[in-house]
Amino acid sequence: MRRVVVLGPQRHVITVTEELNLLGISGRIATITAGWQERESEDDELSAALGNRAVNLRLHARTDDVFAQDRQLFAAHRHRQDNLRQLQDIYRMRLDHLMAAASVLMSRQGPAALLEPERQDTIEQLQALDAHHLRRIRDVHDAFEAQELPGERRALAQHRAEVQGILAECEAVAVAGGHVSTLIGRMRLMDVAAGMLDKPILAWSAGAMVLTDRVVAFHDRPPEGAGNPEVLDVGLGLAPGIIALPHATARLKLDDAPRMALFSRRFFPADCICLDPGDRGRLDGRTWHFVAGTRRLSRDGVPVAASPEAA
């Protein structure tokens, strides 16, 4: 039975300790802090929160070592990242036009019988674009795997084997936040998900985002102005049925019902779960259970209590 816990940010409200106790974890815990990039090893506070039982997988440092040894793989990886960036730029250009129309329609006043079919059609166009973009991303990843056969390369195979060995000796895995693209890229390259399938997983911030089926980047208050939520990558699929929204109160205009309704309806049937400090959701097999106070975005765009069966 798969057990996954998604948490609100842990910097000021630490809840991971309680969740470990509820899971009955007494042994070592593999930690993933690759999203912290060069600060990956600065994990004293995290280790303390985990009862000083943490074993850092060092995915960021391991990747650097692999690329230093295998320059061909490094070049191929960089080429893949360039292709993904170009795809994201093209997707963002198309997305901007559809979101502009959808935003106007969601806020427009008038007869529902006239407006609702137009809103739904525009939302379906957004969903089709998101699905198309996700397929293109998968194609780029698949091409990299087929052409480069990364698992057969000596340096990478050695690090992957070491990571799997550490995971085999740990009772649980904790995935911290940081830079979401870096985090999922390092986890994918090291094939770390393969060793996580039979272990309890606790994740927060970007760590929660990468576990879902699709990584959705969002921020209604970026310095350059209001941004559009966008599909960023294929997720690891270990926390299905939800869109994880860390720091939701700070990053989303939760009081803007039309904007939130567009967000919620666009990513349906997944539930958009707010993960503010103290919020928690537990996947018990196939069912999500959320602690009191954790919210999701309703189809009307109003944050409501996340039901025990939100997914």
N, C-alpha and C positions, 0 to 999 in steps of 0.2 A: 504494500500500500504506500503510495507516494505521499510524503509529508513535507509540505512547503509552508514556510511562514514569511509573509511580507510585512515589513515594519515601517513606521515613520522614521524620519532621520534620527540618528543616535547621538548627535553631538551634545544636545542639552537634556534630552529625555531618554535615558537608557532603559530599554525594555527587553533587549536581547537576552539578558541574564535570566529574567523571569521565564522567558519562553524556553530557554535551555532546560531550566528546572522542570517545567511542565512536560517537556519531552523526555525527561529522565536521562539526559545526557551527562555522563560522568567521566567519559574518556576524552581523548584528544579531539580537537576541532581544527579542520583545515580552513585556512582563511585565504580569501582572494581580495587583494587590495590593489590590483593592477590599474584600476581607475585613478589611483593617486599618482600614477606615472613615476617620476623620479623620487617621489616621497613614499614609494611603496613599502619600504622597510621601516618607516617611522610609525610603528604600530603598537607602541607601548600601552596607550590608553585602551585600544581595542583588545589587546591581550589581557589586560587587567579585567575588562568587562566580561571576558570569556573565562575568568578564573585562572588565568595564566596557563591555559592548556592549548593555546593557539600554535599551529604550525603553518607558517606563511608559505604558500605555494610559489611565491616569487615569480609570477607569470610574466610580469613586465621585464624583469632582469633576465629571465630565461629566454625571452624572445630576442632581447638585445644580443645575448650570447649566440643564439642560433644565427641571427643575421650577420654577426661578425664572422662566423665560420663559413656561412653559405651565402656568398654574395649573389649568386644566381637566384636563389630563393628570395633574397632581399629585393632584388630588382623586379622580380615577378610580383611580389607582394606590393611594392610601390606602384607598379603599373595597375594592379587591381584597384588600389585605393584611388588612383587618378581617375580610373573609369567610374568608380562609384561616386566620386565628387562631381564629375560631369553629369552623370545621371541625376544626381540630386539637384543640380542647377536647372536642368531641363524640367524636371518634375516640379520644382519650386515655381518656375515661370508659368507652367500650366495651372498649378494650384492657385496662384495668386488671382487669376482671372475667375476661376470657379468660386473661390471663397468670397470674392467681392460681390458676385451676384447672389450667392447663398446668404451672405450676411444681410444684404438689403432685403431679401425676401423674408428672412426670419423676423426682421424688425418691422416690416411693413404692416400697416393696419388696413383691414378690409374684410370682406366676406370670406370666411374660412373655406367655403365651398369653391371659391375661385383661387384662393392663395395656396391652400394646402397641397393640391396636386402639383403646383409649380415648385413648391418647396421640396416635396418628396422627389420630384424628378431631378432637381439640382443636387440633392443629397445623394441620389443614386449615381449621378455623374461623378461626384466626389469619391464615392466608394469604388466605382469602376477605375478611376485614376489611381487610387491608393493600391488596389489589387494589381493593376498593371505594373505599377512601380515596384511592388514587392516581387512580382515575377521577374522583372528585369534584374533586380538585386540578386535573386536566387540564381539566375543565369550566370551572372558574373562570378559568384562564389563557386558554382558548379564547374565553370570553365577553368578556374584556378586549380581546383582539386584534380580535374581530369588531366590538365596539361602538366602540372608541376608534381603531382603525386607526392605531396608533402610528407605523408606518413612513411614514405620509403627513403627519405633523406636522413642520413646518419645523425647529424647534429640534432635535428628536430625529433627524430625517433627516440634518441637517448633521453632528451628532456621529457618527452611524453611518457616514456616508461617510468621515469623517476616520479613524475606527478601522479601517475596511476598507483605507484607503489605507496606514496604518502597517503593518498585518498583511501587506499585499502586498509590502512592502519588507523584511520580516524573514524569517529562515530558520527560526525556531522560536518557540515560545510557552512561557513558564514561568508557571504558575499557583500562587501562594502560598496560605497558609492564612488563618486569621482567623475571623471570624464567618460561618458557612456560609450562613445565610439571606441575609445582605447580599450575599455574594459571588455566589451564583447569581442573585439578583434583579437585580443590576447587569449581570451577564453576559447574562442573558436580555433585559433591556430594550435593551441595546446590540446585541443580535443578534450577539454576538462569535463564536459557534460557527461561523457561516457562513464566516468567514475563517480558521478553524483546521483545516478538514477535510483540507487537503492539506499540512499542516505537522507536523513532529514536535512533540509536546506533552510537557512535563515538569511534573508536578504533585505537590504534597505536602500533607499535613494536610487542611484543608477543601478545598483545591484538588483533591486526589485524589477526595474524596467527591462533588463536584459533577459530575465527569466520568462517573460511573457512571450506570446506568439509573435508579436510585432512590436518593435521599439518605436514609440511615438514621442517625438520631441515637441515641447510646448513651452510657451512663455508669453503671457499677455502683457508683460511689462518689461521687455528688453530695453536697453538704453537707446536703441535706434528706433523705437516705436513698437506698436502692437504687432506681434508676429502671428503667423498662421501655424496651427499644429500641423506637423508633417511626419509621415512615416519615414523613419531613418534607417531601419535595417530589419532583417529577419531576426526574430528573437530565438531563444533556445528552446522555447516550448515547454518548459518545466513548470510554469505557473499559468496554465491555460485559462481562457475565459475572461480575463480582465485586462484593462489598460491601467498600468500603475502610474499614479500622478503624485510623485513626491513633492513636498512643499506646496501643496495645492493652493492653500490660502494665500501664500505670498506670490505665486506665479500665475494664478488664474483669477479672472474677474468673476468670482463666484456669484456676485450679486447682479450680473448681467445675464438674465434668464435667456434671452434669444441667442446670445453667443454660446452659452453653456448647452442649450438645447441642440444647437447645431453640432457641437462637439459630441454630445451623447448619441445623437441619432446617426451621425456619420460613422461612428465606430461600433454601432450595434451589429451583432448581438453581444459583443463583449461589454462588460460592465466597467465603467470608468470609476475607479476607486481612488478617493482622496487619501493620501498618506501623509498627514501632518504629524508632528511630534506626538507620540503616544498612541497613534492609530496602529491597528494590527489586523491582519487577516490570516487565517489558517486553512490550508487545503488538506482535507482529510480524505484521501482517496480521490474522489471526483467532486466532492462538495466543499464549497468555501464557507467558512464561518468567520464572522467579523466581531470584534469586541465592541461593546457599547461606545458610542461616540464616533466611530468610523463612518464616513459618509460615502455615498456614491452619487453621481449625477443622474437625476431622473430624466426621462424622455422629455419632460417639460423644461429641463434646464435648472431645476431647483435641487440643491444638495439635500439629500435625505439620508436617513439611517440606512446603512448597508444591511440588507436582510441576511439571515444565516445562509440562505441559498442564492446569493447574489449572482453567482455564475452558473 
